[in-house]
Amino acid sequence: MKAKKIEIFLEEGRKHMYFLREEIKNMQQRVNSIDFSKIDDVIMSDAFLFRFIKLQSLLTEKLFPYLYEFLTGKDRREATFIDILNIMERYKIISDIGEWQKIREIKNIFVHDYPDENKVKKEALKQSILMVKEFFNILKRIKKVVEKKGD
């Protein structure tokens, strides 16, 4: 049952990946010249950030907890998020727990206003593009772990 739930979440992740691939193409071409005072640039970055946050939330709120149960046999509701991340790291789903702190910091940059907003947000966009590519790899690793354990 948990494997089936994970597969449903993986399918949701694939949908986000599909849209994010297109958004990344747009972002990579314009990220150095983006200006957050221009409406077209804000719309473009918002589209990317919406999918970025959706995929990040899918991983942390759905996939990781169910995968934790699948791998450990323990109830996800009794585990702390750090416990879950430790298991993800142990099974090499994620490379480093510290990267999840960076992801939260990047999300906060887009939620809050900063004095030098254009420069700060532009750098955060560059970092988030790299993180999305890692999210894609995480989804692939989850699929492999589930398939291997299911055999």
C-alpha positions, 0 to 999 in steps of 0.5 A, spaced: 500 500 500 505 504 501 509 503 495 502 504 491 501 511 495 509 513 493 508 511 486 502 516 486 506 521 489 512 520 484 507 521 478 505 528 481 512 529 481 513 527 474 507 532 472 511 538 476 518 536 472 514 536 466 512 544 467 519 545 470 523 543 465 520 548 460 520 554 466 528 552 467 529 553 459 526 560 460 529 562 466 536 560 464 536 564 458 534 570 462 536 569 469 542 574 469 538 580 466 531 579 470 528 585 473 523 584 479 520 591 477 518 589 470 511 585 470 513 580 465 519 578 469 515 577 475 510 573 472 516 568 469 519 568 475 512 566 479 511 561 474 517 557 476 517 559 483 510 556 484 512 549 481 519 549 485 515 550 491 509 545 489 515 540 488 519 541 494 512 541 498 511 534 495 517 531 496 517 534 504 510 533 506 508 527 502 514 523 498 519 523 504 514 521 510 511 515 506 518 513 503 520 513 511 514 508 513 516 504 507 523 503 508 523 503 516 516 500 517 515 506 522 509 510 523 511 517 519 507 521 524 511 519 530 518 521 526 520 528 526 522 531 520 530 530 522 528 523 523 525 522 516 531 526 513 536 522 516 533 516 513 533 519 506 540 521 507 542 514 509 538 511 503 542 516 499 535 519 496 538 526 498 546 527 499 546 532 505 540 534 510 543 541 510 541 542 503 534 542 505 535 548 510 538 552 504 531 550 500 527 553 506 532 560 506 531 560 498 523 560 499 524 565 504 527 570 500 521 570 495 516 571 500 520 577 504 522 583 501 529 585 501 533 592 500 537 590 494 531 585 492 533 584 485 540 582 486 538 577 492 532 574 488 536 573 482 541 569 486 536 565 489 533 564 482 540 561 480 540 557 486 533 554 485 534 552 478 540 548 481 536 545 486 530 543 481 535 539 477 537 535 484 529 534 485 529 531 479 534 526 481 531 525 488 525 523 484 529 518 480 532 515 486 526 514 490 523 510 484 529 506 484 529 505 491 522 503 491 523 498 485 529 495 489 525 494 495 519 491 492 523 486 488 
